[in-house]
């Protein structure tokens, strides 16, 4: 399989967050999910840059919502996995699972 | 005023906006702002702002790599190109700076501090004085006033004599001269209650005729301005909102035009949104209107007596302001005599900016002095280093380097230092501007929205390069002029550079000027704080309520206010409650003309007094003493004789030696009996004289509006929520205005003076530190250069103390000389400050004395400490080394 079909680490994390958040999946929530769930510092710029690259690779698609009906309400950009994105994520997950099958990088901890 | 949400840091936000891609920048910023708002709630504004900045900083790398993948790779390759010949002087310069990291950091720090302070003030001064007004062909825009020359000598109204607004018929008369006034509009300002589903808020309103935008040459960002048929009595209520209002209260809705908002209980249709930079208002208003209404709906076009409209006009092509003045005078004067009526035409530039010009000059001069001082300090430090590098330059010359090449390297070093200082300066400028915005009065022109912008950055760049050149001159000249063989051989450069001593003198002189200025302004602020305003300010809360005339008659209003007063009195922690029509030190005036029965039949001009409508216990609650007679009591109501109290100054000015109590005064068409005299209270400003004031009971005048003062036994703001809910209980559509402590009211009165003093004092402190640094550095260098000489003297028997004194002598003498010159220059500088001083003369012996003593001591310490090394030289060790 070509090397380019596999995702980078941060791309996997971002896709995972998008998958987990479902319909609530916009920039700020993705960032917060990454920080909250796995404790990795993520800047909003890194999240958006990654989402943009993933979108160019057609692994995610987006939809812009209407402005929220509250004072100061704004439009949001919601992301979701495409079929290709779901496949790529599964592929990466399987690759990691196969590679680490039976291994413990830190035995005894 | 509208409640304001804390805003994210502007510089960081602008940076992120610039880096984000076109498709995503809006959402990126929106998401970050949303999380910022959340963090403000959970962690506070400060933490949220720092988090925001960290996010932006961390986002720079990923966003730049995304936007410019090729350029990023190129930059990495390009950095190594700096070693090639054309860039060599910079490469060398950078190496030198890095090698002398400690002294370079000091130099860069000084440059950064000076550039930051200068850029900060420079931005404020630019916005207040130089930046072009946001109107096309602004030189054709004028404001037209009536003048009443007969008022010039009048007590209360005298200060307004040349600033009387127009009546509607007068505006119509000027409009009938299109040969002079291409277009003319009138406007006014006020407040209204904006009703929202969950609360009611006070907003600033502007009312203007439909020509206003044509006069100014601007247009709304969305929708439109008023049409002539919307500018008439009885027209449907329509409103044009400000950009800020649209953003915060209409959610930046792109289809806001056509929506409705409720003002003062009436539905208004939104017909337009003004652009972001539109902040037109009357020059004396602190804030620009949140909403604009058509003036024609409220004004009676035939009312000749209401001179409440500010006229702004665009002159016809080819018409000059003097010509406009001639025409305006003849129109407004009509058949009256010149002594009774005239006109005044001023350019809109002067109108908006004239009042603050002197303060801006003061700041610009102060910061100019500071900048010169910083340049002198850096030049001195650079020069000391150059002289020790003479050997290095000599060797390089010997192997073929030309003077030009060496000079170029020095210039490159200075430019790098200047630019590095500039980078620090931009960050400091951000904080300087933020501090100045907090300190300066809100009505300072251009202060709203002041921040680091493109013009600021250009200013910083100019200052960075400028200071680099100026402080580089002395070292450069030294290098260019020295002979090739200087520095070679065993003859070390022990000459005492006169340039260094001159710089010491210059630094001291500049420091003296700034410190004298600061001490004078600080003494002014102290003097103002010591002024007794005449009423008690501690433990007192104030707020205001305005009842709408459509819903309240005078009788019902009196009942409402009395009921509120009663309810407040029952709150825990409240000692007493009183009310007035106008708080002291509010800066406003409410005056009437009066006539005394003891004057006889009415003849001649009527005296003017300030008039206040108060509750019976007003004087007890505010601690104003009664001098004779009695104060109001509950028996003085609508059924009894009309009564009045007068202030000490009123008694003196109106009655002189005659008995006041018992006399009757005609006020506003009714006769009032004087029942007592009370002490004066400072109404206008702390530095002004008290004004003749009369007091009448609220129960007999029945005003709709009241300003309350609540005397409490707990921290005043603690009862604020209870007061708000009491008012809401009585009438949910009436907002509580201007709720604050009385101490804040009093201290606000002296805020501009304290701001000025603080700003100049900050500069003076920086100046003194710089002078200290320069003097210390130069003395230290001098001691190092003369070590051989001191060793010889020590070997011949000179004692440590004598050597120390010898080492200090030149620097101290240069410094004293500079202080002397500085004192003379400070007299000139103090003259510039005269109009800002209170309670202290410009050439104040105490201020000058304190400055002299202080700076002499500082000079002695700054040169003494490094000189101690001279006294500790071990002669044997030193001479053995040579």
Interface residues (C-beta under 8 A of the other chain):
Chain A: X26 X27 X28 X31 X32 X41 X43 X44 X45 X46 X48 X49 X50 X52 X53 X67 X70 X71 X72 X73 X74 X75 X76 X77
Chain B: X16 X19 X20 X21 X23 X24 X26 X27 X28 X30 X31 X32 X34 X35 X55 X56 X58 X59 X60 X61 X62 X63 X65 X66 X247 X248 X249 X250 X251 X252 X253
